[in-house]
């Protein structure tokens, strides 16, 4: 592909870990593998398996994207008891340049470097070239990261906004919030906007109707396709909440360069965003509604975007001019 240094990159989720080789800020074609986390004691074992499977030599750089907070160079998965840091990553791979990023940070570094056709438009708006952007992840969990362009390059700021308080706009929202708090200790956004979050909404809706609950998101989406009323209510509530929360985050960060939804649940909801009023909920901000029309919104449909972001980040760190 190139004589640029060989790097190893990984997207470490709560359920699966994707690992790939990269050069010059790009993923090496055909060098991506996916592993189920339950089959491994920790990330070290996953990376060892990947290197064995690929016959991978010692990479010059290694970067991982972690689905959880990264503090002091240590990343901890939110939904699995794994922790990882730079020295551990160096020991596991032999790489001289290492980095540990939050997964949404990695997604932010991928913006502008995704494959053609990777973006699906949800809300049309002119956008602002070079303007700040926002990545919102809706998958096993929920989180967001603002993306800023500066003189020294791109800065992607981490957060844990999936654990802020769920917004309440009406009596039904209040009942849902109380249900989530009773069941899970705190009415956080992630407890409604994630894979398990839609299951929590459905369980609440079942209780409201005096029906049995206990379905997962896949079963709910299947029931929705079949036209079931409760599934429609559950997914409509999720879509409306997603629009409202995304709108709140847009007002906080002013991403005139665009809002990017990413993650398995974001992609699963795409067919229902228009029908269930995502755009209306996003723009429902009272006298600030006209401002909301200035933020374009897309869904990223590239499942390997975090790997691309890790590759781009490493290339910048290592001064790889071939990637620019």
C-alpha positions in Angstrom: 0.0 0.0 0.0 2.8 2.5 1.0 6.1 2.6 2.8 4.5 4.5 5.7 4.8 2.9 9.1 2.5 0.0 9.9 0.1 0.6 12.7 -2.4 -1.4 14.7 -5.8 0.1 15.5 -8.7 -1.2 17.5 -12.3 -0.2 18.3 -13.1 -1.7 21.7 -16.8 -1.8 22.4 -18.9 -3.2 25.2 -19.8 -6.3 23.1 -17.2 -6.6 20.3 -13.7 -5.4 19.4 -12.7 -4.6 15.9 -9.0 -4.7 15.1 -7.2 -3.6 11.9 -3.9 -2.7 10.4 -3.4 0.8 9.1 -0.8 2.8 7.1 -0.7 6.5 6.2 -3.9 7.2 8.1 -5.9 4.6 6.2 -7.1 1.1 7.0 -5.2 -1.6 5.1 -7.8 -3.3 2.8 -8.8 -6.8 4.1 -7.0 -6.4 7.4 -10.0 -5.9 9.7 -11.2 -8.6 12.1 -14.0 -8.6 14.7 -13.9 -10.5 18.0 -16.6 -11.1 20.6 -15.3 -9.8 24.0 -16.8 -12.6 26.0 -14.3 -15.0 24.5 -11.3 -13.1 26.0 -10.0 -12.2 29.4 -9.0 -8.7 28.3 -7.8 -6.6 25.4 -4.3 -7.9 25.5 -5.7 -11.4 24.6 -7.7 -9.9 21.7 -4.7 -8.1 20.3 -2.5 -11.2 20.6 -5.2 -13.2 18.7 -5.4 -10.6 16.0 -1.6 -10.5 15.5 -1.6 -14.3 15.3 -4.5 -14.4 12.9 -2.9 -11.7 10.6 0.7 -12.8 11.0 1.2 -9.2 12.1 4.8 -7.9 12.7 5.5 -5.5 15.5 3.7 -2.2 14.5 5.3 1.2 14.8 2.1 2.7 16.3 -1.0 1.4 18.1 -4.2 3.3 19.0 -7.4 2.0 20.6 -10.8 3.6 20.8 -12.6 2.7 24.1 -16.3 2.7 24.7 -15.9 4.5 28.0 -14.1 7.3 29.8 -10.4 7.9 29.3 -8.7 9.7 32.1 -5.0 10.1 32.8 -4.3 7.9 29.8 -6.4 5.0 31.2 -9.5 3.9 29.3 -12.2 1.9 31.1 -15.1 0.3 29.3 -18.5 1.4 30.6 -20.3 -1.9 30.1 -17.4 -4.4 30.7 -14.7 -4.6 33.4 -11.8 -4.0 31.1 -9.2 -1.2 31.6 -6.3 -0.3 29.3 -3.5 2.3 29.2 -0.6 3.4 27.0 2.1 1.3 28.7 -0.1 -1.8 28.6 -0.9 -1.2 24.9 2.8 -0.8 24.2 3.6 -4.1 26.0 0.8 -5.9 24.2 1.8 -4.7 20.7 5.5 -3.7 20.9 4.5 -0.3 19.4 6.7 2.8 20.1 3.8 5.3 19.6 0.6 4.5 21.4 -2.7 6.3 22.2 -5.9 5.5 24.0 -8.9 7.5 22.9 -12.6 7.5 23.9 -14.5 5.9 21.0 -16.4 9.1 20.2 -13.1 11.0 20.0 -11.9 8.4 17.4 -15.1 8.9 15.5 -14.5 12.6 15.5 -11.0 12.2 14.0 -12.6 10.2 11.2 -14.8 13.0 10.0 -13.8 14.1 6.5 -11.9 10.9 5.8 -14.8 8.4 5.5 -15.5 6.4 2.3 -17.8 8.0 -0.3 -21.4 7.2 0.5 -20.8 6.8 4.3 -23.1 9.7 5.2 -26.9 9.5 5.0 -28.6 12.9 5.2 -31.2 13.2 8.0 -31.7 17.0 8.2 -30.6 19.2 5.3 -28.9 22.5 6.1 -26.1 24.4 4.4 -23.4 23.7 7.0 -20.3 25.7 7.6 -17.0 24.7 6.1 -14.4 24.4 8.9 -17.2 24.9 11.5 -17.3 22.8 14.7 -19.0 19.4 14.4 -20.6 17.0 16.8 -20.5 13.2 16.8 -23.3 11.4 18.7 -23.0 7.7 19.3 -26.1 5.6 19.8 -25.2 1.9 20.2 -24.5 -0.3 23.2 -24.3 3.1 25.1 -24.8 6.8 24.3 -22.2 9.5 24.2 -21.1 12.6 22.2 -18.0 14.5 21.3 -17.5 17.9 19.8 -15.0 18.3 17.0 -13.1 21.6 16.6 -10.5 22.6 13.9 -7.6 24.7 15.2 -4.2 26.0 14.1 -2.5 23.0 15.5 -5.0 20.5 14.0 -8.2 18.9 15.0 -9.2 18.7 18.6 -11.9 16.2 19.7 -13.1 16.8 23.2 -14.2 13.7 25.3 -17.4 13.7 27.4 -19.7 11.3 29.2 -22.9 13.1 28.3 -24.8 9.8 28.1 -25.1 9.9 31.8 -26.8 13.3 32.2 -30.4 13.5 33.3 -33.1 12.5 30.8 -35.1 15.5 29.5 -38.7 15.7 30.6 -41.2 17.7 28.4 -44.6 16.1 29.4 -46.4 13.8 31.8 -45.4 10.7 29.8 -41.8 11.7 29.9 -42.0 12.2 33.6 -43.5 8.7 34.1 -40.8 7.2 31.9 -38.1 9.1 33.9 -39.5 7.8 37.2 -39.7 4.2 35.8 -36.0 4.4 34.7 -34.9 5.8 38.1 -36.8 3.1 40.0 -35.4 0.3 37.8 -31.8 1.5 37.3 -31.1 4.1 40.0 -30.9 7.2 37.9 -32.8 8.5 34.9 -29.8 8.9 32.6 -30.0 9.5 28.8 -28.2 6.2 28.1 -30.9 4.3 29.9 -33.3 5.3 27.2 -31.1 6.1 24.1 -29.1 2.9 23.5 -29.8 -0.7 22.7 -30.9 -1.5 26.2 -32.5 1.9 26.4 -35.2 1.0 23.8 -35.8 -2.2 25.8 -36.3 0.0 28.9 -38.8 2.2 27.1 -40.7 -0.9 25.9 -40.8 -2.3 29.4 -42.2 1.0 30.6 -44.8 1.0 27.8 -45.7 -2.6 28.7 -46.3 -1.6 32.3 -48.4 1.3 31.3 -50.6 -1.0 29.3 -50.6 -3.8 31.8 -48.8 -6.1 29.4 -45.8 -8.4 29.9 -42.5 -6.9 29.0 -38.9 -8.1 28.8 -38.0 -7.8 25.1 -34.7 -6.8 23.7 -34.2 -4.2 21.0 -34.0 -6.7 18.2 -37.4 -8.1 19.2 -38.9 -4.7 19.4 -37.7 -3.7 16.0 -39.0 -6.9 14.5 -42.4 -6.2 16.1 -42.3 -2.7 14.8 -41.8 -4.0 11.2 -44.9 -6.2 11.8 -46.9 -3.1 12.8 -47.3 -3.8 16.5 -48.8 -0.8 18.4 -46.5 -1.0 21.5 -43.4 -1.4 19.4 -44.4 1.7 17.5 -44.9 3.6 20.7 -41.6 2.5 22.1 -39.5 3.4 19.0 -41.5 6.6 18.5 -40.6 7.6 22.0 -36.9 6.8 21.4 -36.8 8.8 18.2 -38.4 11.8 19.8 -36.0 11.6 22.8 -33.1 11.3 20.4 -34.1 14.4 18.5 -34.6 16.3 21.7 -31.2 15.3 23.2 -29.4 15.8 19.9 -31.0 19.3 19.8 -29.9 20.1 23.3 -26.3 19.0 22.5 -26.4 21.1 19.3 -27.3 24.2 21.4 -24.5 23.4 23.8 -21.8 23.0 21.2 -23.0 24.9 18.1 -21.9 22.4 15.5 -22.5 24.5 12.4 -20.3 22.1 10.5 -22.8 19.3 11.2 -24.1 16.7 13.6 -23.2 13.1 12.9 -25.1 10.2 14.4 -23.2 6.9 14.6 -23.6 3.5 16.1 -25.7 0.4 15.6 -28.9 1.8 17.1 -28.6 5.0 15.2 -28.4 3.0 12.0 -31.3 0.8 13.0 -33.5 3.9 13.7 -32.8 5.5 10.3 -35.9 4.1 8.6 -38.1 5.6 11.3 -36.6 9.0 11.9 -38.9 10.9 9.5 -42.0 9.0 10.4 -41.6 9.5 14.2 -40.6 13.1 14.0 -36.8 13.3 14.7 -36.4 16.6 12.9 -39.4 18.2 14.7 -38.0 17.1 18.1 -34.5 18.3 17.2 -35.8 21.8 16.3 -38.4 22.1 19.1 -36.5 24.7 21.1 -39.0 27.6 21.4 -37.6 30.9 20.2 -34.3 29.2 19.2 -36.1 27.0 16.7 -34.8 29.1 13.7 -31.2 28.6 14.9 -31.8 24.8 14.9 -32.4 24.9 11.1 -28.7 25.8 10.7 -27.4 22.5 11.8 -27.2 19.7 9.2 -27.6 16.2 10.6 -26.2 12.9 9.1 -26.0 9.3 10.0 -22.6 7.7 9.5 -23.1 4.3 8.0 -19.4 3.2 8.0 -19.0 0.5 10.7 -15.3 1.0 10.8 -15.2 4.8 11.3 -13.6 4.6 14.7 -10.8 2.5 13.2 -10.3 5.2 10.5 -10.2 7.8 13.3 -7.5 6.0 15.2 -5.5 5.6 12.0 -5.8 9.4 11.3 -4.9 10.3 14.9 -1.8 8.1 14.8 -0.6 9.4 11.5 -0.8 13.0 12.8 1.0 12.0 16.0 3.7 10.2 14.0 4.1 13.1 11.5 3.1 10.9 8.6 3.0 13.4 5.7 1.7 10.7 3.3 -1.6 10.7 5.1 -2.3 14.4 4.6 
